[in-house]
Amino acid sequence: MNLPYGTPIKSGIDVASVDFLALLKELLAKSFNGYLCMTIKGLGGIEEGIILFDNGKVVASFYEYFKYAKTMFGDQAFVRVMNASVAKEGVIDLYQLSNEQVQLILAFNEQAISIPTEKDYKNLKLNAFSSTFEDQVKPAESKPSDVEILKKYKIVDAAASEAPKKEASKQQTKTEEEMQELFMEK
């Protein structure tokens, strides 16, 4: 996602030391135009959440899992940003934008529009960081096939040379059984 750089207001704020809801209220009181970028260390790696503000109100959200190359937008992203706000390791950066820049971001990222209500904030339980959101975007693990395991340990050539021997042995056994049946019938 491309966002204009904007004017840095605060950077490197420790996530663990911030009352995130109080920060959101402060930005609302100041009619802040811009975005908050939160980068945290999740269980699977680096995650980044972005909240866009228009006159202090949250109007859009983005959340990206770099390890899985997955980006969430809108309400799904907002909930993840709120979850990230209680992470133990991470930083918050604030960038101020003009009102026109905010409107352009909204116009080009309609899927990210998310305007939470006061009720949405109250319904969120922000006790500890939860990895359940990350579990939802992880690709399903598949069991490797026998050939893949053999390739991994570089013994696929040995397995390939064994297969014709086994097939020849099976064919010889089948031929012997057929010959015995022929002689027994007479």
C-alpha positions as a LaTeX table, in Angstrom:
\begin{tabular}{lrrr}
\hline
Residue & $x$ (\AA) & $y$ (\AA) & $z$ (\AA) \\
\hline
Met1 & 0.00 & 0.00 & 0.00 \\
Asn2 & 1.30 & 3.42 & $-0.91$ \\
Leu3 & 0.81 & 6.29 & 1.50 \\
Pro4 & 2.32 & 9.73 & 1.26 \\
Tyr5 & 5.15 & 10.14 & 3.73 \\
Gly6 & 3.62 & 13.16 & 5.42 \\
Thr7 & 5.14 & 15.20 & 8.21 \\
Pro8 & 6.49 & 13.06 & 11.08 \\
Ile9 & 4.86 & 14.13 & 14.35 \\
Lys10 & 6.15 & 11.44 & 16.72 \\
Ser11 & 8.20 & 8.35 & 15.97 \\
Gly12 & 9.52 & 5.34 & 17.82 \\
Ile13 & 6.88 & 5.41 & 20.56 \\
Asp14 & 7.05 & 2.15 & 22.52 \\
Val15 & 3.75 & 0.27 & 22.06 \\
Ala16 & 3.99 & $-1.34$ & 25.51 \\
Ser17 & 4.22 & 2.05 & 27.26 \\
Val18 & 1.24 & 3.72 & 25.54 \\
Asp19 & $-2.40$ & 3.80 & 26.60 \\
Phe20 & $-3.68$ & 3.35 & 23.06 \\
Leu21 & $-7.28$ & 4.39 & 23.71 \\
Ala22 & $-6.04$ & 7.58 & 25.39 \\
Leu23 & $-3.84$ & 8.27 & 22.35 \\
Leu24 & $-6.85$ & 7.87 & 20.04 \\
Lys25 & $-8.85$ & 10.29 & 22.22 \\
Glu26 & $-5.98$ & 12.80 & 22.14 \\
Leu27 & $-5.84$ & 12.64 & 18.33 \\
Leu28 & $-9.61$ & 13.16 & 18.18 \\
Ala29 & $-9.37$ & 16.20 & 20.46 \\
Lys30 & $-6.63$ & 17.68 & 18.25 \\
Ser31 & $-8.63$ & 17.02 & 15.02 \\
Phe32 & $-5.60$ & 15.12 & 13.69 \\
Asn33 & $-5.30$ & 14.59 & 9.91 \\
Gly34 & $-2.86$ & 11.84 & 9.03 \\
Tyr35 & $-2.08$ & 8.28 & 9.94 \\
Leu36 & $-0.72$ & 6.19 & 12.76 \\
Cys37 & 1.64 & 3.38 & 11.78 \\
Met38 & 2.16 & 0.60 & 14.32 \\
Thr39 & 4.86 & $-2.00$ & 13.68 \\
Ile40 & 5.00 & $-4.94$ & 16.07 \\
Lys41 & 6.68 & $-8.28$ & 16.48 \\
Gly42 & 3.97 & $-10.93$ & 16.23 \\
Leu43 & 4.46 & $-14.65$ & 16.75 \\
Gly44 & 5.14 & $-15.26$ & 13.05 \\
Gly45 & 7.20 & $-12.15$ & 12.40 \\
Ile46 & 6.72 & $-8.46$ & 11.71 \\
Glu47 & 3.18 & $-7.10$ & 11.44 \\
Glu48 & 2.14 & $-3.56$ & 10.59 \\
Gly49 & $-1.12$ & $-1.76$ & 11.23 \\
Ile50 & $-2.14$ & 1.64 & 9.91 \\
Ile51 & $-5.06$ & 3.80 & 11.01 \\
Leu52 & $-6.04$ & 6.80 & 8.89 \\
Phe53 & $-7.54$ & 9.84 & 10.63 \\
Asp54 & $-9.75$ & 12.58 & 9.20 \\
Asn55 & $-10.20$ & 15.47 & 11.66 \\
Gly56 & $-9.32$ & 13.13 & 14.51 \\
Lys57 & $-11.79$ & 10.39 & 13.57 \\
Val58 & $-10.68$ & 6.94 & 12.47 \\
Val59 & $-11.81$ & 6.56 & 8.84 \\
Ala60 & $-9.75$ & 3.66 & 7.44 \\
Ser61 & $-7.56$ & 0.79 & 8.60 \\
Phe62 & $-4.93$ & $-1.46$ & 7.03 \\
Tyr63 & $-3.08$ & $-4.43$ & 8.55 \\
Glu64 & $-0.29$ & $-6.42$ & 6.96 \\
Tyr65 & 1.34 & $-9.74$ & 7.87 \\
Phe66 & 4.71 & $-9.58$ & 6.13 \\
Lys67 & 5.56 & $-13.26$ & 6.62 \\
Tyr68 & 2.42 & $-14.40$ & 4.83 \\
Ala69 & 2.20 & $-11.46$ & 2.37 \\
Lys70 & $-1.41$ & $-10.86$ & 3.50 \\
Thr71 & $-3.07$ & $-7.48$ & 3.93 \\
Met72 & $-6.38$ & $-6.92$ & 5.71 \\
Phe73 & $-8.59$ & $-3.88$ & 5.18 \\
Gly74 & $-11.41$ & $-2.05$ & 6.94 \\
Asp75 & $-13.06$ & $-3.48$ & 10.04 \\
Gln76 & $-10.93$ & $-6.65$ & 9.97 \\
Ala77 & $-7.81$ & $-4.50$ & 9.97 \\
Phe78 & $-9.07$ & $-2.18$ & 12.71 \\
Val79 & $-9.64$ & $-5.07$ & 15.13 \\
Arg80 & $-6.13$ & $-6.34$ & 14.38 \\
Val81 & $-4.61$ & $-2.90$ & 15.01 \\
Met82 & $-6.40$ & $-2.74$ & 18.34 \\
Asn83 & $-5.06$ & $-6.22$ & 19.16 \\
Ala84 & $-1.54$ & $-5.09$ & 18.18 \\
Ser85 & $-1.84$ & $-2.10$ & 20.52 \\
Val86 & $-1.35$ & $-4.46$ & 23.47 \\
Ala87 & 1.71 & $-6.21$ & 22.02 \\
Lys88 & 4.85 & $-6.32$ & 24.13 \\
Glu89 & 7.26 & $-5.32$ & 21.35 \\
Gly90 & 6.66 & $-2.63$ & 18.77 \\
Val91 & 6.69 & 1.04 & 17.87 \\
Ile92 & 4.17 & 3.66 & 16.82 \\
Asp93 & 4.83 & 6.47 & 14.37 \\
Leu94 & 2.47 & 9.39 & 13.63 \\
Tyr95 & 2.44 & 11.27 & 10.31 \\
Gln96 & 0.43 & 14.39 & 9.60 \\
Leu97 & $-1.23$ & 14.82 & 6.20 \\
Ser98 & $-3.29$ & 17.52 & 4.57 \\
Asn99 & $-7.05$ & 17.04 & 4.38 \\
Glu100 & $-6.71$ & 16.60 & 0.60 \\
Gln101 & $-4.17$ & 13.78 & 1.03 \\
Val102 & $-6.50$ & 11.99 & 3.46 \\
Gln103 & $-9.38$ & 12.28 & 0.98 \\
Leu104 & $-7.19$ & 10.89 & $-1.83$ \\
Ile105 & $-6.18$ & 7.90 & 0.28 \\
Leu106 & $-9.85$ & 7.20 & 1.00 \\
Ala107 & $-10.77$ & 7.54 & $-2.68$ \\
Phe108 & $-8.12$ & 5.03 & $-3.77$ \\
Asn109 & $-8.64$ & 2.59 & $-0.87$ \\
Glu110 & $-12.39$ & 2.24 & $-0.46$ \\
Gln111 & $-12.01$ & $-1.33$ & 0.85 \\
Ala112 & $-10.10$ & 0.06 & 3.86 \\
Ile113 & $-12.84$ & 2.42 & 5.04 \\
Ser114 & $-13.71$ & 1.63 & 8.63 \\
Ile115 & $-15.42$ & 4.07 & 10.95 \\
Pro116 & $-15.64$ & 2.50 & 14.42 \\
Thr117 & $-18.25$ & 3.73 & 16.87 \\
Glu118 & $-17.92$ & 4.31 & 20.60 \\
Lys119 & $-19.65$ & 0.94 & 21.08 \\
Asp120 & $-16.95$ & $-0.78$ & 18.99 \\
Tyr121 & $-14.25$ & 0.56 & 21.32 \\
Lys122 & $-16.12$ & $-0.61$ & 24.41 \\
Asn123 & $-16.67$ & $-4.11$ & 23.00 \\
Leu124 & $-12.95$ & $-4.68$ & 22.46 \\
Lys125 & $-11.19$ & $-6.56$ & 25.25 \\
Leu126 & $-7.61$ & $-5.31$ & 25.23 \\
Asn127 & $-5.91$ & $-7.44$ & 27.87 \\
Ala128 & $-3.11$ & $-9.23$ & 26.02 \\
Phe129 & $-1.92$ & $-9.70$ & 22.46 \\
Ser130 & $-3.69$ & $-12.62$ & 20.77 \\
Ser131 & $-2.20$ & $-14.68$ & 17.92 \\
Thr132 & $-5.62$ & $-15.98$ & 16.80 \\
Phe133 & $-5.80$ & $-13.33$ & 14.08 \\
Glu134 & $-2.49$ & $-14.52$ & 12.67 \\
Asp135 & $-3.76$ & $-18.12$ & 12.71 \\
Gln136 & $-6.61$ & $-17.02$ & 10.44 \\
Val137 & $-4.23$ & $-15.86$ & 7.68 \\
Lys138 & $-1.67$ & $-18.67$ & 7.89 \\
Pro139 & $-1.70$ & $-20.95$ & 4.89 \\
Ala140 & $-2.81$ & $-24.48$ & 5.67 \\
Glu141 & 0.10 & $-26.80$ & 6.28 \\
Ser142 & 0.23 & $-29.76$ & 3.96 \\
Lys143 & 1.93 & $-33.08$ & 4.60 \\
Pro144 & 4.89 & $-33.61$ & 2.24 \\
Ser145 & 4.70 & $-36.59$ & $-0.09$ \\
Asp146 & 7.19 & $-39.47$ & 0.07 \\
Val147 & 8.91 & $-38.20$ & $-3.07$ \\
Glu148 & 9.28 & $-34.69$ & $-1.57$ \\
Ile149 & 10.86 & $-36.17$ & 1.57 \\
Leu150 & 13.26 & $-38.22$ & $-0.54$ \\
Lys151 & 14.15 & $-35.11$ & $-2.57$ \\
Lys152 & 14.74 & $-33.15$ & 0.62 \\
Tyr153 & 17.32 & $-35.68$ & 1.80 \\
Lys154 & 18.73 & $-36.06$ & $-1.74$ \\
Ile155 & 17.96 & $-39.76$ & $-1.98$ \\
Val156 & 15.42 & $-39.48$ & $-4.76$ \\
Asp157 & 17.91 & $-41.03$ & $-7.23$ \\
Ala158 & 18.29 & $-44.05$ & $-4.98$ \\
Ala159 & 14.51 & $-44.35$ & $-4.70$ \\
Ala160 & 14.13 & $-44.02$ & $-8.46$ \\
Ser161 & 16.67 & $-46.80$ & $-9.07$ \\
Glu162 & 14.97 & $-49.03$ & $-6.46$ \\
Ala163 & 11.54 & $-48.67$ & $-8.09$ \\
Pro164 & 12.46 & $-50.54$ & $-11.33$ \\
Lys165 & 14.12 & $-53.30$ & $-9.28$ \\
Lys166 & 10.99 & $-53.73$ & $-7.16$ \\
Glu167 & 8.79 & $-53.73$ & $-10.27$ \\
Ala168 & 11.01 & $-56.34$ & $-11.96$ \\
Ser169 & 10.90 & $-58.49$ & $-8.83$ \\
Lys170 & 7.08 & $-58.26$ & $-8.73$ \\
Gln171 & 6.89 & $-59.19$ & $-12.42$ \\
Gln172 & 9.18 & $-62.20$ & $-11.89$ \\
Thr173 & 7.10 & $-63.42$ & $-8.94$ \\
Lys174 & 3.91 & $-63.05$ & $-11.01$ \\
Thr175 & 5.45 & $-64.98$ & $-13.91$ \\
Glu176 & 6.56 & $-67.80$ & $-11.59$ \\
Glu177 & 3.05 & $-68.02$ & $-10.11$ \\
Glu178 & 1.51 & $-68.22$ & $-13.60$ \\
Met179 & 3.91 & $-71.01$ & $-14.61$ \\
Gln180 & 3.06 & $-73.02$ & $-11.49$ \\
Glu181 & $-0.68$ & $-72.67$ & $-12.24$ \\
Leu182 & $-0.14$ & $-73.93$ & $-15.81$ \\
Phe183 & 1.69 & $-77.05$ & $-14.65$ \\
Met184 & $-0.78$ & $-77.80$ & $-11.88$ \\
Glu185 & $-3.76$ & $-77.72$ & $-14.21$ \\
Lys186 & $-2.41$ & $-80.61$ & $-16.38$ \\
\hline
\end{tabular}
